[in-house]
Amino acid sequence: MSSLTLSLASWDYDRMKAIADGTVKPAGINLIYLSLPVEEIFWRLTKFQEFDVSEMSFSSYLIAKDRNLLDYTAIPVFPSRFFRHSCVFVNRHANIERPEDLRGKRMGVPEYQMTASLWIRGFLEHDYGVKARDLKWFTGGLEEKGREEKIKLNLPDDISIEAIGPDQTLNEMLESGEIDALMSARTPSSFGKGSPHITRLFPNYVEVEKDYYRRSGFFPIMHVIVVRNDVLEKHPWVASNLVAAFEKAKQAVYDSYNETAALKTTFPWQVHAHEEAKSLMSEDYWPYGIDKNRDTLEAAIQYSHEQGLTSRKRCLEELFAASTFGHFKI
């Protein structure tokens, strides 16, 4: 019996390497791996539904499911996770010393619905009492002009949101003081070049993020893997076989980090970082599956509804392939 050939669009992650180079093969599936920047993947997936299996913004997925916009269903594989306290930048002249000072300020964000901003707004509200309606929002390209929301928003009236001008970028506006602050998955180039006008809201973000994890248990999920519904309808076994393969590919990364004879990465303190992550977060500090991620997933679902992005809080059974809940035991 020949293998089922499917396209898979994802970025160049170490945890995907064994899938991309064929070292790990999902049972019964021949994957055509397309390594693309995530912005391109999300745009092509949302606009044209080009891929059989794809990485997708988790926030966009929640909105798409809420509005029945895409014929895809998720499996509990999370190629991108990121603590986002490092991703809030402020103009030094805006009188913002702490999160509570953001109230009434002008906040830039490339897309209001993007997952990074979903999590940032979540911790701003739940840890510091700053709600989305407390800020004035400006959306548009971080470095390139003309970026638009991939999914049309339908926000509550008390959310003030405005698209920036066609000749403006958020990076330039933050440096000039036209906006007071910025939340972005990518670091603005002005900060990267050492602009004296810009700093992080949380300069000690590593300590803040570790404390956040200790208190909440959340390692924020940014992206999820989705599979075309027609593939799952014809071949329901695909979901579980993909999850098993992605788990095996991720384990290969852990195994390489546990090898201390030589460094697999170019990071000098790889061993220390790996051991510290295990000590704080468990041996499997980048978990897949529903059970290990239930609280984190439900928090994102709650934030999406609180922030006006979705009409209701969906249960996980509505969002993930049924066969990926639990697994067999011997």
QUILINSUL-V97210 format. One line per field, one symbol per residue. ss: DSSP state (H for helix, E for strand, C for the rest). phi: phi as a letter, one per 30 degrees, with the letter a starting at -180 (. if undefined). A space follows every 50 residues. Layout:
ss->???
phi->???
//
This chain:
ss->CCCEEEEEEECCCHHHHHHHCCCCCCCCEEEEEEECCHHHHHHHHHHHCC CCEEEEEHHHHHHHHHHCCCCEEEECCCCCECCCHHHEEEECCCCCCCHH HHCCCEEEECCCCCHHHHHHHHHHHHHHCCCHHHCEEEECCCCCCCCCCC CCCCCCCCCEEEECCCCCCHHHHHHHCCCCEEECCCCCHHHHCCCCCEEE CCCCHHHHHHHHHHHHCCCCECEEEEEEHHHHHHCCCHHHHHHHHHHHHH HHHHHHHHCCCCCCCCCCCHHHHHHHHHHHHCCCCCCCCCHHHHHHHHHH HHHHHHCCCCCCCCCHHHCECHHHCCCCCC
phi->.dddcbdbcadccddcedddcidcbdeibcccdcdbddddeddddddbhd cdbadbedddddddddchcbcbbdcdbbdbbadcddcccbddcchccbed ddeidcccaebedddededdddddddcbicceddcccbclddccdjdbdd bddbcdddcdbbddddccbdedddddjdbdabcadcdddddddiedcbbd dcecdddddddedddciccedcbbcbbeddddddbddeedddeddddddd dddedddddcdaddccdeceddddddddddcjecdbdcjdedbedddddd dddedddidbdaddddddcbeedcdiadbc
//
